[in-house]
Amino acid sequence: MLLRLLLHLLLPQITDLIEELKKVRNSKILDGLRKVSGPITVKLNNLSASESNKIRLLFENSLNMWHQLTKVRLPPCCTVVTWTVK
């Protein structure tokens, strides 16, 4: 009975702490991913399965959006010119 009462009283605090930890971890992960530029291998240590799935979905959705955008034909006045320097 006492354990049930303690659990009832502490459950909101425990839930809040878990949510705060998730926010901090997600923030750190996103900060690490923001530093990515160019074709490189990303190495993120100590990720849980759910965290790696979030990242995988982020990359998958981004790649899908990229593919959709590259299929769009721009009119000649809006064509993007890229230069390669060797």
KOLKOLKE-794261 format. One record per residue: residue in three letters; x, y, z of N, C-alpha, C in turn. Coordinates in steps of 0.2 Angstrom, whole numbers, padded with zeros to 4 digits, always signed. Example, Ala and Ser with C-alpha at 12.3 -4.5 7.8 and 13.67 -1.06 7.14 Angstrom:
% residues 2
ALA+0066-0028+0039+0062-0022+0039+0066-0016+0039/SER+0064-0011+0035+0068-0005+0036+0064+0000+0039/
//
This chain:
% residues 86
MET+0004-0006+0000+0000+0000+0000+0004+0006+0000/LEU+0010+0006+0004+0014+0012+0005+0018+0013-0002/LEU+0020+0007-0005+0024+0007-0011+0019+0010-0017/ARG+0013+0008-0017+0008+0011-0022+0007+0018-0021/LEU+0007+0021-0015+0006+0028-0014+0012+0032-0016/LEU+0018+0029-0014+0024+0032-0016+0025+0033-0024/LEU+0023+0027-0027+0024+0027-0034+0019+0032-0037/HIS+0013+0032-0035+0008+0037-0037+0010+0044-0036/LEU+0014+0046-0031+0016+0052-0030+0022+0054-0034/LEU+0027+0049-0035+0033+0050-0039+0032+0049-0046/LEU+0027+0046-0048+0027+0045-0056+0027+0051-0060/PRO+0024+0056-0058+0024+0062-0063+0031+0065-0063/GLN+0035+0065-0057+0042+0067-0057+0046+0063-0061/ILE+0045+0056-0061+0049+0052-0064+0048+0053-0072/THR+0042+0053-0074+0040+0054-0081+0043+0061-0083/ASP+0043+0066-0079+0046+0072-0082+0054+0072-0082/LEU+0057+0068-0078+0064+0067-0078+0066+0063-0085/ILE+0062+0058-0086+0063+0054-0092+0063+0058-0098/GLU+0057+0062-0099+0056+0067-0104+0062+0072-0105/GLU+0064+0075-0099+0070+0079-0100+0076+0076-0102/LEU+0077+0070-0100+0083+0066-0103+0083+0065-0110/LYS+0077+0063-0113+0076+0062-0120+0077+0069-0124/LYS+0075+0074-0121+0076+0081-0124+0083+0082-0125/VAL+0087+0081-0119+0094+0083-0119+0098+0078-0124/ARG+0096+0072-0124+0100+0067-0129+0098+0069-0136/ASN+0092+0070-0137+0090+0072-0144+0094+0078-0146/SER+0094+0083-0142+0098+0089-0143+0105+0088-0145/LYS+0108+0084-0141+0115+0082-0142+0116+0078-0149/ILE+0111+0074-0151+0112+0070-0157+0111+0075-0163/LEU+0106+0080-0162+0105+0084-0168+0111+0089-0169/ASP+0114+0091-0163+0120+0095-0163+0125+0092-0167/GLY+0126+0085-0166+0131+0081-0169+0130+0081-0177/LEU+0123+0080-0178+0122+0079-0185+0122+0086-0189/ARG+0121+0091-0186+0122+0098-0189+0129+0099-0191/LYS+0134+0096-0188+0141+0097-0190+0143+0093-0196/VAL+0138+0089-0199+0140+0084-0204+0139+0089-0211/SER+0144+0088-0215+0144+0092-0221+0148+0088-0226/GLY+0145+0086-0232+0149+0083-0237+0148+0075-0235/PRO+0150+0071-0240+0150+0064-0239+0155+0061-0234/ILE+0153+0060-0228+0157+0057-0223+0153+0051-0219/THR+0157+0048-0215+0154+0043-0211+0152+0046-0204/VAL+0146+0045-0202+0144+0048-0196+0145+0042-0191/LYS+0148+0044-0185+0149+0040-0180+0146+0043-0173/LEU+0141+0040-0171+0138+0042-0165+0138+0037-0160/ASN+0141+0037-0154+0142+0032-0149+0136+0032-0144/ASN+0135+0026-0141+0130+0025-0136+0123+0027-0138/LEU+0121+0026-0144+0114+0027-0146+0109+0021-0144/SER+0103+0022-0142+0099+0017-0141+0096+0015-0148/ALA+0092+0010-0148+0089+0007-0154+0084+0013-0156/SER+0080+0015-0152+0075+0020-0154+0078+0027-0156/GLU+0084+0029-0153+0087+0035-0156+0090+0034-0163/SER+0093+0028-0164+0095+0027-0171+0090+0026-0176/ASN+0084+0023-0174+0078+0023-0178+0076+0030-0180/LYS+0076+0035-0175+0074+0042-0177+0079+0045-0182/ILE+0085+0044-0181+0090+0046-0185+0089+0043-0192/ARG+0088+0037-0193+0088+0033-0199+0081+0036-0203/LEU+0076+0037-0199+0070+0040-0202+0071+0047-0204/LEU+0075+0051-0201+0077+0058-0203+0081+0058-0209/PHE+0086+0053-0210+0090+0053-0216+0085+0050-0222/GLU+0081+0045-0220+0077+0043-0225+0072+0048-0228/ASN+0069+0052-0224+0064+0057-0226+0068+0062-0230/SER+0074+0064-0227+0078+0069-0231+0080+0067-0238/LEU+0082+0061-0238+0084+0058-0245+0078+0058-0250/ASN+0072+0056-0247+0066+0056-0251+0064+0063-0253/MET+0065+0068-0249+0063+0074-0251+0068+0077-0256/TRP+0074+0075-0256+0080+0077-0260+0078+0074-0267/HIS+0076+0067-0267+0074+0064-0274+0068+0068-0277/GLN+0063+0070-0273+0057+0073-0276+0059+0080-0278/LEU+0064+0084-0275+0066+0090-0277+0070+0090-0284/THR+0074+0084-0284+0078+0084-0290+0074+0082-0296/LYS+0068+0079-0295+0064+0078-0301+0060+0084-0304/VAL+0060+0089-0300+0057+0095-0303+0061+0098-0308/ARG+0058+0100-0314+0061+0103-0319+0061+0111-0318/LEU+0066+0114-0318+0066+0122-0317+0066+0125-0324/PRO+0062+0130-0325+0063+0134-0331+0070+0137-0332/PRO+0071+0138-0339+0078+0140-0340+0081+0146-0336/CYS+0076+0151-0335+0078+0157-0331+0080+0155-0324/CYS+0078+0149-0321+0080+0148-0314+0085+0142-0314/THR+0088+0140-0319+0093+0134-0319+0099+0136-0314/VAL+0100+0131-0310+0106+0132-0306+0112+0130-0309/VAL+0118+0134-0309+0124+0133-0312+0129+0131-0307/THR+0132+0125-0307+0137+0124-0302+0144+0123-0306/TRP+0149+0125-0302+0156+0125-0305+0160+0120-0301/THR+0164+0117-0304+0169+0112-0301+0176+0114-0302/VAL+0179+0115-0296+0186+0118-0296+0191+0112-0295/LYS+0196+0111-0300+0201+0105-0299+0207+0108-0297/
//
